[in-house]
Amino acid sequence: MGPSPRALPRRALDTHLRLAELEEAAGRPDAAVATLERVVELDCYAEEPYRRLMILHAARGRLDAVGSTWRQLNLRLAELDLDVEPATARLYRTLTACEEIDPPRPARLRS
């Protein structure tokens, strides 16, 4: 007997997440992003694919895409009157935090 019909969407989600991992490991980040975007289409309320998308975008220096992924997730969850999980919010803050760097001091002129 095969998997229950209720288990099939979860298996599809897991299979796509694994494919995205393989694409990333093979050095194909664009393919990994496309696969994760497909996962979001399959289940627009699952936070895991959004987290992975934000990580991939951040690794490529695409903070604009991190922000748009974050906003998309928040909008989707708001449809269900839900907030993002604390772990997802922490990840977003970590990925978008700017390192504080002391500004360079102006050189003093010698008289």
TORMI-378820 format. One record per residue (C-alpha): residue number from 0; z, x, y. Coordinates in nm, 3 decimals. Each point is the difference from the previous one (the first is absolute). Example, Ala and Ser with C-alpha at 12.3 -4.5 7.8 and 13.67 -1.06 7.14 Angstrom:
2
<atom num="0" w="0.780" u="1.230" v="-0.450"/>
<atom num="1" w="-0.066" u="0.137" v="0.344"/>
END
This chain:
111
<atom num="0" w="0.000" u="0.000" v="0.000"/>
<atom num="1" w="-0.093" u="0.136" v="0.345"/>
<atom num="2" w="0.201" u="0.010" v="0.320"/>
<atom num="3" w="0.114" u="-0.322" v="0.155"/>
<atom num="4" w="-0.216" u="-0.136" v="0.281"/>
<atom num="5" w="0.290" u="0.063" v="0.238"/>
<atom num="6" w="0.005" u="0.370" v="-0.093"/>
<atom num="7" w="-0.371" u="0.055" v="0.071"/>
<atom num="8" w="0.025" u="0.022" v="0.381"/>
<atom num="9" w="0.278" u="0.258" v="-0.031"/>
<atom num="10" w="-0.204" u="0.203" v="-0.248"/>
<atom num="11" w="-0.300" u="-0.009" v="0.234"/>
<atom num="12" w="0.222" u="0.118" v="0.285"/>
<atom num="13" w="0.148" u="0.282" v="-0.211"/>
<atom num="14" w="-0.345" u="0.107" v="-0.122"/>
<atom num="15" w="-0.135" u="0.022" v="0.354"/>
<atom num="16" w="0.308" u="0.192" v="0.117"/>
<atom num="17" w="-0.053" u="0.249" v="-0.283"/>
<atom num="18" w="-0.369" u="0.032" v="0.087"/>
<atom num="19" w="0.094" u="0.077" v="0.361"/>
<atom num="20" w="0.236" u="0.274" v="-0.126"/>
<atom num="21" w="-0.279" u="0.150" v="-0.209"/>
<atom num="22" w="-0.245" u="-0.010" v="0.291"/>
<atom num="23" w="0.251" u="0.174" v="0.226"/>
<atom num="24" w="0.080" u="0.263" v="-0.265"/>
<atom num="25" w="-0.374" u="0.065" v="-0.041"/>
<atom num="26" w="-0.031" u="0.073" v="0.371"/>
<atom num="27" w="-0.170" u="-0.326" v="0.090"/>
<atom num="28" w="0.229" u="-0.150" v="0.264"/>
<atom num="29" w="-0.269" u="-0.239" v="0.129"/>
<atom num="30" w="-0.036" u="-0.148" v="-0.349"/>
<atom num="31" w="0.380" u="-0.024" v="-0.030"/>
<atom num="32" w="0.018" u="-0.186" v="0.332"/>
<atom num="33" w="-0.280" u="-0.238" v="-0.107"/>
<atom num="34" w="0.179" u="-0.069" v="-0.327"/>
<atom num="35" w="0.329" u="-0.071" v="0.175"/>
<atom num="36" w="-0.177" u="-0.231" v="0.244"/>
<atom num="37" w="-0.132" u="-0.188" v="-0.304"/>
<atom num="38" w="0.357" u="-0.026" v="-0.130"/>
<atom num="39" w="0.104" u="-0.158" v="0.330"/>
<atom num="40" w="-0.278" u="-0.255" v="-0.051"/>
<atom num="41" w="0.137" u="-0.077" v="-0.348"/>
<atom num="42" w="0.358" u="-0.041" v="0.120"/>
<atom num="43" w="0.041" u="0.002" v="0.376"/>
<atom num="44" w="0.379" u="-0.032" v="-0.025"/>
<atom num="45" w="0.075" u="0.298" v="-0.230"/>
<atom num="46" w="0.147" u="0.279" v="0.212"/>
<atom num="47" w="-0.079" u="0.291" v="-0.235"/>
<atom num="48" w="-0.373" u="0.023" v="0.084"/>
<atom num="49" w="0.078" u="-0.015" v="0.372"/>
<atom num="50" w="0.252" u="0.283" v="-0.038"/>
<atom num="51" w="-0.253" u="0.212" v="-0.186"/>
<atom num="52" w="-0.266" u="-0.074" v="0.259"/>
<atom num="53" w="0.231" u="0.108" v="0.280"/>
<atom num="54" w="0.080" u="0.324" v="-0.185"/>
<atom num="55" w="-0.369" u="0.076" v="-0.057"/>
<atom num="56" w="-0.088" u="-0.073" v="0.361"/>
<atom num="57" w="0.287" u="0.213" v="0.129"/>
<atom num="58" w="-0.101" u="0.290" v="-0.224"/>
<atom num="59" w="-0.343" u="-0.010" v="0.163"/>
<atom num="60" w="0.147" u="-0.018" v="0.351"/>
<atom num="61" w="-0.109" u="-0.361" v="0.047"/>
<atom num="62" w="0.309" u="-0.138" v="0.173"/>
<atom num="63" w="-0.213" u="-0.280" v="0.146"/>
<atom num="64" w="-0.074" u="-0.117" v="-0.355"/>
<atom num="65" w="0.368" u="0.033" v="-0.092"/>
<atom num="66" w="0.083" u="-0.232" v="0.287"/>
<atom num="67" w="-0.268" u="-0.255" v="-0.084"/>
<atom num="68" w="0.107" u="-0.003" v="-0.366"/>
<atom num="69" w="0.360" u="-0.056" v="0.111"/>
<atom num="70" w="-0.101" u="-0.286" v="0.230"/>
<atom num="71" w="-0.214" u="-0.160" v="-0.270"/>
<atom num="72" w="0.292" u="0.005" v="-0.245"/>
<atom num="73" w="0.237" u="-0.149" v="0.255"/>
<atom num="74" w="-0.245" u="-0.279" v="0.083"/>
<atom num="75" w="-0.051" u="-0.083" v="-0.367"/>
<atom num="76" w="0.372" u="-0.011" v="-0.074"/>
<atom num="77" w="0.063" u="-0.207" v="0.314"/>
<atom num="78" w="-0.222" u="-0.267" v="-0.159"/>
<atom num="79" w="0.277" u="-0.035" v="-0.262"/>
<atom num="80" w="0.278" u="0.046" v="0.256"/>
<atom num="81" w="0.094" u="0.333" v="-0.159"/>
<atom num="82" w="0.082" u="0.341" v="0.141"/>
<atom num="83" w="-0.118" u="0.329" v="-0.143"/>
<atom num="84" w="0.228" u="0.176" v="-0.243"/>
<atom num="85" w="0.233" u="0.257" v="0.158"/>
<atom num="86" w="-0.170" u="0.280" v="-0.199"/>
<atom num="87" w="-0.338" u="-0.094" v="0.150"/>
<atom num="88" w="0.143" u="-0.007" v="0.352"/>
<atom num="89" w="0.159" u="0.343" v="-0.053"/>
<atom num="90" w="-0.328" u="0.137" v="-0.130"/>
<atom num="91" w="-0.187" u="-0.132" v="0.304"/>
<atom num="92" w="0.256" u="0.153" v="0.238"/>
<atom num="93" w="-0.017" u="0.331" v="-0.184"/>
<atom num="94" w="-0.381" u="0.010" v="0.004"/>
<atom num="95" w="-0.026" u="-0.086" v="0.367"/>
<atom num="96" w="0.291" u="0.206" v="0.134"/>
<atom num="97" w="-0.108" u="0.277" v="0.233"/>
<atom num="98" w="0.177" u="0.326" v="-0.030"/>
<atom num="99" w="0.189" u="0.075" v="0.313"/>
<atom num="100" w="-0.119" u="0.328" v="0.134"/>
<atom num="101" w="0.161" u="0.172" v="0.293"/>
<atom num="102" w="-0.252" u="0.010" v="0.283"/>
<atom num="103" w="-0.116" u="0.347" v="0.089"/>
<atom num="104" w="0.193" u="0.153" v="0.283"/>
<atom num="105" w="-0.203" u="0.104" v="0.299"/>
<atom num="106" w="-0.037" u="0.374" v="0.039"/>
<atom num="107" w="0.205" u="0.142" v="0.281"/>
<atom num="108" w="-0.193" u="0.179" v="0.268"/>
<atom num="109" w="0.117" u="0.347" v="0.078"/>
<atom num="110" w="0.049" u="0.080" v="0.364"/>
END
